[in-house]
């Protein structure tokens, strides 16, 4: 994502700087909302660990994983520092873990949908002059909405991959026998290595992009009912 912008010779230095600032803002917002929603769902399910750890916050410094944020910035998918959760505090241990794990990706899909509504609305506005302040402001807002869509789709889909420590691995807790699930989680320490390998495989990137396009097409079909 970011690398392709740097290689674009048609953009001026000022335009590239604007893109960098917009993408950085979208990355920090997306990661913060993702982790905040993990913490909120855990809190609603009876576990207050995230609250006592100061993670029920939109402050990106509370959630930032430098390498995960860099991957999201460069490649369009990544992760944040996991919110601490104590499943023994849940009223329903298995259900609490699954819902808490899904809270982050679902928040990303919802944010992506809202941002795509913004893209549709702003794309239909007509301005008398491209030099006007209102046009420039709308253009920046359009950029923010566009990158929020791309980043949140990537973040939501990527985190549903069932490889520890991603959210998808915790969802397995609901569909696998406990013995099988905990056997898989024994290899959690190797999950990060597996993710690094996946990130560098071209077919994996293409697969993620295909899934993103399918989800985006669904969004557009829904939005198209109300916005023409």
SULTAUR-V90023 format. One record per pair of residues at least 12 apart in sequence whose ideal C-beta (glycine too) atoms are under 10 Angstrom apart, sorted by the first residue. I is the first residue (numbers start at 0). GAP is how many residues later the second one is. D is the distance in Angstrom with one decimal. If there is no record, write none. Layout:
# SULTAUR-V90023
I	GAP	D
I	GAP	D
This chain:
# SULTAUR-V90023
0	18	9.5
0	22	6.9
0	26	9.7
0	71	8.5
0	72	7.2
0	73	6.5
0	74	6.5
0	75	4.6
0	76	9.4
0	146	8.0
0	149	7.0
0	150	8.0
0	153	8.5
1	14	9.6
1	17	7.9
1	18	7.2
1	21	6.1
1	22	9.2
1	25	9.5
1	68	9.3
1	70	9.6
1	71	5.4
1	72	5.1
1	73	8.4
1	74	8.9
2	70	9.6
2	71	5.9
2	72	8.2
3	70	9.7
4	14	5.1
4	15	7.7
4	18	8.0
5	13	9.2
5	14	8.9
5	68	9.9
17	121	9.5
17	122	7.4
17	125	7.6
18	124	7.3
18	128	8.5
19	53	8.9
20	119	9.5
20	122	9.7
20	123	10.0
21	118	7.1
21	119	9.9
21	120	10.0
21	121	4.9
21	122	5.7
21	124	8.8
21	125	5.9
21	126	9.5
22	49	9.1
22	50	6.2
22	51	9.6
22	53	9.7
22	120	8.8
22	121	9.4
22	124	5.5
22	125	10.0
22	127	9.3
22	128	7.7
23	36	9.9
23	45	9.0
23	49	6.9
23	123	9.8
24	35	9.7
24	118	9.9
24	119	6.9
24	122	8.5
24	123	9.2
25	46	9.1
25	47	9.2
25	85	9.8
25	89	8.8
25	117	8.9
25	118	6.3
25	119	9.1
25	120	9.0
25	121	4.4
25	122	5.1
25	123	9.3
25	124	8.4
25	125	5.2
25	126	8.3
26	33	8.5
26	37	9.5
26	41	9.8
26	42	5.8
26	43	9.0
26	44	9.8
26	45	5.1
26	46	5.1
26	47	9.9
26	49	9.8
26	51	7.9
26	53	9.8
26	120	8.5
26	121	9.8
26	124	6.2
26	128	9.0
27	30	9.3
27	31	9.5
27	32	4.0
27	33	9.1
27	35	8.7
27	36	7.5
27	41	7.5
27	44	9.6
27	45	9.6
27	52	9.6
28	29	7.9
28	31	7.6
28	82	8.3
28	115	9.0
28	118	9.9
28	119	7.3
28	122	8.8
28	123	9.2
29	30	9.6
29	39	9.6
29	42	7.3
29	48	9.2
29	50	8.9
29	77	9.0
29	78	6.5
29	81	6.8
29	82	8.9
29	85	9.7
29	117	9.0
29	118	6.7
29	120	9.9
29	121	5.0
29	122	5.2
29	124	9.0
29	125	5.6
29	126	9.2
30	29	6.4
30	32	5.6
30	33	6.8
30	34	7.9
30	37	7.5
30	38	6.2
30	41	6.9
30	47	7.6
30	48	7.9
30	49	4.1
30	50	8.8
30	73	9.4
30	77	9.5
30	120	8.9
30	121	10.0
30	124	7.4
31	25	7.7
31	26	4.9
31	27	7.1
31	28	4.8
31	29	9.2
31	30	7.8
31	31	5.3
31	32	8.4
31	48	7.6
32	25	7.1
32	27	9.9
32	30	9.2
32	47	9.8
32	71	8.4
32	74	5.3
32	75	7.4
32	77	9.1
32	78	6.0
32	115	9.9
32	119	8.3
32	122	9.4
33	29	7.8
33	44	10.0
33	45	8.4
33	46	6.0
33	49	9.3
33	69	8.5
33	70	4.2
33	71	7.6
33	72	9.6
33	73	5.9
33	74	5.7
33	77	8.7
33	118	8.3
33	121	6.1
33	122	8.2
33	125	7.5
33	133	9.0
34	15	8.6
34	20	6.5
34	21	9.5
34	22	9.0
34	23	9.5
34	25	9.2
34	27	7.8
34	28	4.1
34	29	9.2
34	30	9.4
34	44	9.4
34	45	4.9
34	46	7.1
34	47	7.7
34	48	5.2
34	68	9.4
34	69	6.6
34	72	9.3
35	14	8.7
35	19	7.5
35	20	6.5
35	21	6.8
35	22	6.0
35	23	9.4
35	26	8.9
35	27	7.5
35	44	9.8
35	47	8.2
35	67	9.0
35	68	8.7
35	71	7.7
36	19	10.0
36	46	9.1
36	63	9.1
36	65	9.3
36	66	4.3
36	67	5.5
36	68	8.9
36	69	7.3
36	70	3.8
36	71	8.5
36	73	9.1
36	74	9.6
37	12	7.2
37	17	8.1
37	18	9.9
37	25	9.3
37	42	9.1
37	44	7.7
37	45	4.3
37	46	9.7
37	47	7.5
37	61	9.9
37	62	5.8
37	63	7.5
37	64	9.2
37	65	5.0
37	66	4.7
37	67	9.6
37	69	8.4
37	129	8.0
38	12	7.0
38	14	8.3
38	15	9.7
38	16	4.8
38	17	4.9
38	18	8.4
38	23	9.6
38	24	9.2
38	44	4.6
38	45	8.6
38	46	8.3
38	61	8.4
38	64	8.2
38	65	9.4
39	15	9.7
39	16	6.6
39	43	9.4
39	60	9.1
39	63	6.8
39	67	8.9
40	42	9.5
40	44	9.4
40	55	8.3
40	57	9.9
40	58	5.4
40	59	4.8
40	60	8.6
40	61	7.8
40	62	3.6
40	63	8.5
40	65	8.9
40	66	9.1
41	13	9.3
41	14	9.4
41	41	6.9
41	42	8.8
41	43	5.1
41	44	8.4
41	45	9.0
41	47	8.2
41	48	7.8
41	54	7.1
41	55	9.0
41	57	8.5
41	58	4.5
41	59	9.7
41	61	7.7
42	12	9.8
42	13	6.7
42	40	10.0
42	42	10.0
42	46	9.8
42	57	9.3
43	52	9.2
43	55	8.5
43	56	9.1
43	59	9.0
44	40	9.3
44	42	9.3
44	44	8.2
44	45	5.0
44	46	6.5
44	47	7.4
44	48	9.5
44	50	7.6
44	51	4.0
44	52	8.8
44	53	9.9
44	54	6.2
44	55	6.4
44	58	9.4
45	40	9.6
45	41	9.8
45	42	9.8
45	43	5.3
45	44	5.1
45	45	4.8
45	46	8.6
45	47	9.8
45	50	6.8
46	36	9.9
46	37	9.1
46	38	5.9
46	39	5.4
46	40	7.3
46	41	8.3
46	42	3.8
46	43	5.7
46	44	9.4
46	46	10.0
46	49	6.9
46	50	9.6
46	53	7.7
47	38	8.8
47	41	7.1
48	34	8.1
48	35	4.9
48	36	5.9
48	37	4.7
48	38	9.7
48	40	6.9
49	12	10.0
49	33	4.8
49	34	6.2
49	35	6.9
49	36	9.4
49	50	9.1
51	32	8.8
52	30	7.7
52	31	5.2
52	32	9.8
54	26	8.6
54	27	9.4
54	28	4.9
54	29	7.0
54	30	9.8
55	27	8.8
59	20	8.5
61	18	9.5
61	19	8.1
61	21	9.4
62	17	4.6
62	18	5.6
62	19	9.2
62	20	7.7
63	16	6.5
63	17	6.4
64	13	7.9
64	14	6.0
64	15	5.2
64	16	4.5
64	17	8.3
65	15	9.2
66	12	8.6
66	125	9.2
66	129	9.4
67	12	5.8
67	13	7.7
67	14	9.9
67	87	9.6
67	90	9.9
67	127	9.5
68	12	9.5
70	83	9.6
70	87	8.9
70	124	8.8
70	125	9.2
70	128	6.5
71	79	6.2
71	80	9.9
71	82	7.1
71	83	6.4
71	86	8.6
72	78	8.7
73	125	9.5
74	79	7.8
74	83	9.3
74	124	6.4
74	125	9.7
74	130	7.3
74	133	9.1
75	71	9.2
75	74	5.9
75	75	6.4
75	77	8.4
75	78	4.2
75	79	8.5
75	81	10.0
75	82	8.7
75	129	8.6
75	132	7.9
75	133	8.5
75	136	8.4
76	73	9.8
76	74	8.3
76	76	8.9
76	77	3.9
76	78	6.3
76	79	9.2
76	80	7.3
76	81	3.8
76	82	8.4
76	84	9.4
76	118	9.7
76	121	9.8
76	122	7.8
76	127	9.7
76	128	8.7
76	131	6.3
76	132	10.0
76	135	9.3
77	73	8.7
77	76	7.8
77	77	6.7
77	80	7.1
77	81	9.1
77	117	9.7
77	121	9.0
78	25	9.3
78	76	7.8
78	79	7.5
78	80	6.5
78	86	8.2
78	87	6.9
78	88	8.9
78	113	9.8
78	116	8.3
79	24	8.4
79	75	8.8
79	79	9.4
81	22	9.5
81	83	6.4
81	84	9.6
81	85	9.1
81	88	9.9
82	17	8.1
82	20	9.2
82	21	8.3
84	12	7.4
84	15	5.8
84	16	8.9
84	85	9.1
86	13	8.4
86	83	9.6
86	86	9.1
92	80	9.0
93	79	5.9
93	80	6.2
93	84	8.5
93	87	9.6
94	78	9.5
94	79	7.6
95	77	10.0
96	73	5.6
96	74	8.6
96	76	5.3
96	77	7.9
97	69	9.6
97	72	6.8
97	73	5.6
97	74	9.0
97	75	6.0
97	76	4.3
97	77	9.0
98	71	10.0
98	72	9.6
98	75	9.3
99	67	8.8
99	70	7.6
100	58	8.6
100	59	9.1
100	65	8.9
100	66	4.3
100	67	7.7
100	68	8.1
100	69	3.7
100	70	5.4
100	71	9.3
100	72	8.0
100	73	9.0
101	57	9.5
101	58	8.4
101	65	6.9
101	66	9.3
101	68	8.6
101	69	6.5
101	72	9.5
102	64	8.5
103	51	8.2
103	52	7.9
103	55	6.1
103	56	9.6
103	62	9.7
103	63	5.6
104	47	9.3
104	50	7.6
104	51	4.2
104	52	7.7
104	53	8.7
104	54	5.0
104	55	5.4
104	61	9.4
104	62	5.7
104	63	8.2
104	66	9.2
105	50	7.5
105	54	9.9
105	61	9.7
106	45	8.4
106	48	9.4
106	49	8.1
107	40	9.5
107	43	8.3
107	44	4.1
107	45	7.3
107	46	8.5
107	47	4.8
107	48	3.5
107	49	8.5
107	50	9.4
107	51	7.6
107	52	9.8
108	43	7.0
108	44	7.4
108	46	9.3
108	47	4.8
108	48	8.7
108	51	9.8
108	106	7.4
108	110	9.0
109	42	8.5
109	46	9.1
110	37	6.3
110	38	8.6
110	40	9.1
110	41	4.8
110	42	9.6
110	44	9.1
110	45	8.7
111	33	9.8
111	36	6.7
111	37	4.9
111	38	8.2
111	39	8.1
111	40	3.8
111	41	4.9
111	42	9.1
111	43	8.7
111	44	6.9
111	45	9.9
111	100	9.1
111	103	7.8
111	104	8.1
111	107	7.3
112	36	8.4
112	39	8.8
112	40	9.5
112	102	9.1
112	103	9.7
112	105	9.3
112	106	5.4
112	109	7.9
112	110	8.1
113	31	8.6
113	34	8.2
113	35	9.2
113	38	9.3
113	105	9.9
114	29	7.8
114	30	4.4
114	31	7.6
114	32	8.3
114	33	3.7
114	34	4.6
114	35	9.0
114	36	9.1
114	37	6.9
114	38	9.5
114	104	9.5
115	29	7.3
115	30	8.8
115	32	8.6
115	33	5.0
115	34	10.0
115	36	9.6
115	37	9.2
115	99	9.8
115	100	7.0
115	103	4.8
115	104	7.1
115	106	9.2
115	107	6.3
116	28	8.2
116	32	9.7
116	102	8.4
116	105	9.3
116	106	5.8
116	109	8.6
116	110	7.4
117	23	7.0
117	24	7.6
117	26	8.0
117	27	3.7
117	28	8.7
117	30	7.9
117	31	8.6
118	22	9.6
118	23	6.5
118	24	9.8
118	25	9.8
118	26	4.7
118	27	5.7
118	29	8.9
118	30	6.4
118	97	10.0
118	100	9.5
118	101	9.3
118	104	8.8
118	108	10.0
119	25	9.0
119	99	9.1
119	100	7.7
119	103	5.1
119	104	8.0
119	106	8.9
119	107	4.8
119	108	9.3
120	17	9.8
120	20	9.6
120	21	9.4
120	24	8.7
120	102	9.1
120	106	6.5
121	16	5.6
121	17	8.4
121	19	6.0
121	20	4.5
121	21	9.6
121	22	9.7
121	23	6.6
121	24	9.2
122	15	9.6
122	19	7.0
122	22	9.3
122	23	9.6
122	104	9.2
123	103	6.9
123	104	8.0
124	13	6.1
124	16	10.0
124	17	9.1
126	12	9.3
148	63	9.0
148	66	9.8
148	67	7.1
148	70	8.1
149	59	9.9
149	62	7.5
149	66	8.9
151	60	9.9
152	55	8.9
152	56	9.6
152	58	8.2
152	59	4.5
152	60	9.1
152	61	10.0
152	62	5.8
152	63	6.6
152	66	8.9
153	54	6.6
153	55	8.8
153	57	9.5
153	58	6.5
155	55	9.9
155	56	9.3
155	59	8.3
156	50	9.5
156	51	6.0
156	52	9.7
156	54	5.4
156	55	6.4
156	57	9.9
156	58	7.4
157	37	8.8
157	40	9.2
157	41	9.2
157	46	9.9
157	50	6.7
157	53	9.7
157	54	9.9
158	12	10.0
159	51	9.6
160	30	9.6
160	33	9.4
160	34	8.0
160	37	7.8
160	43	9.5
160	47	9.2
161	13	9.5
161	14	9.6
161	22	8.4
161	29	9.9
162	21	9.4
162	24	9.3
162	25	9.0
162	27	9.2
162	28	5.0
162	29	9.1
162	31	5.5
162	32	6.3
162	35	7.9
163	20	7.3
163	21	6.0
163	22	9.3
163	23	6.9
163	24	3.6
163	25	8.2
163	26	8.1
163	27	3.8
163	28	8.6
163	30	8.7
163	31	9.4
164	20	9.2
164	23	5.9
164	24	9.2
164	26	5.7
164	27	7.5
164	30	9.0
165	25	7.3
165	26	9.9
165	28	9.9
165	29	7.4
168	12	8.9
168	15	7.3
168	16	7.2
168	18	9.9
168	19	7.5
168	22	7.2
169	15	9.0
171	12	6.7
171	13	8.7
172	12	8.8
